[in-house]
Amino acid sequence: MSDYFYEPSKGHGLPHNPLKAIVAPRPIGWISSVDTEGRVNLAPYSFFNAFCEVPPIIGFCTSGVRKDSVNNIEATGEFVANLVGAALIEEMNITSADVAPGVDEMDLANLAKAPSTCVKPPRVANAAAALECKLIQITQLTDASGNKINAWLTLGEVVGVHINHAYLKDGIFDTVAARTVGRCGYRGDYVEVKEMFELVRPR
C-alpha cells in the first residue's frame, strides 16, 4: 500500500489540513486570565498539553495573532487551565468567539466564577478540575530556519489543583465520569472520553 506524502511547505493538496486530525485527540486548555485592570478573559486552546510531572508544567500555543490570553499572562504572570468536559462544551464554544479585549467571556457564556487559591484569575466553577499556574515563559516560535513565526508558546508551573469531589473515585480522578473532551482536527470535530482501557508497562 502506497503512502500519501506531502511536504507542508508546498501544500497538502487535500480539502483540509490533515495535521490537526493526525495529532489527535488533543486536550483543550480552557485558559482563564485577567488583565492589569482585573478584567477576566476565558478562551479555549486545542494546542495544549502537559510537559513535565515534577514540577508540573503545562502549556498552550496560540498562532496567527497574539491573543488576549498571552498578553494578560505576560502582564500578570498567572493563569488557570480549566478542564473541558462534555457538560460544558457549548459554553466552551461560546468562549471561542472573537470579541474585543476586556469582554468577560465567562459572563458571555453564563459561567459561574470560582475564586482561585494561589493566583488571581478565577476558575470555571463547574469544571471537573482546574490547574492554577504561574508563568514560566512565553516564547515566540521559529521555523526550522530560525525565522520567527506568528505563534507563541506559553508555559506555566501548576501551583494549585482543584478537583470536583464528584470526579474522585477511590482517590483516582475519573476521566470517564468527567467526560473530558478533546479536539480531533477538522472544523467542529471533537471527541468525548467514554471508556478507557488499561495497559501495564513491561518490567
Order of alpha helices (4+ residues) and beta strands (2+ residues): alpha-beta-beta-beta-beta-beta-alpha-beta-alpha-alpha-beta-beta-beta-beta-beta-beta-alpha-beta-beta
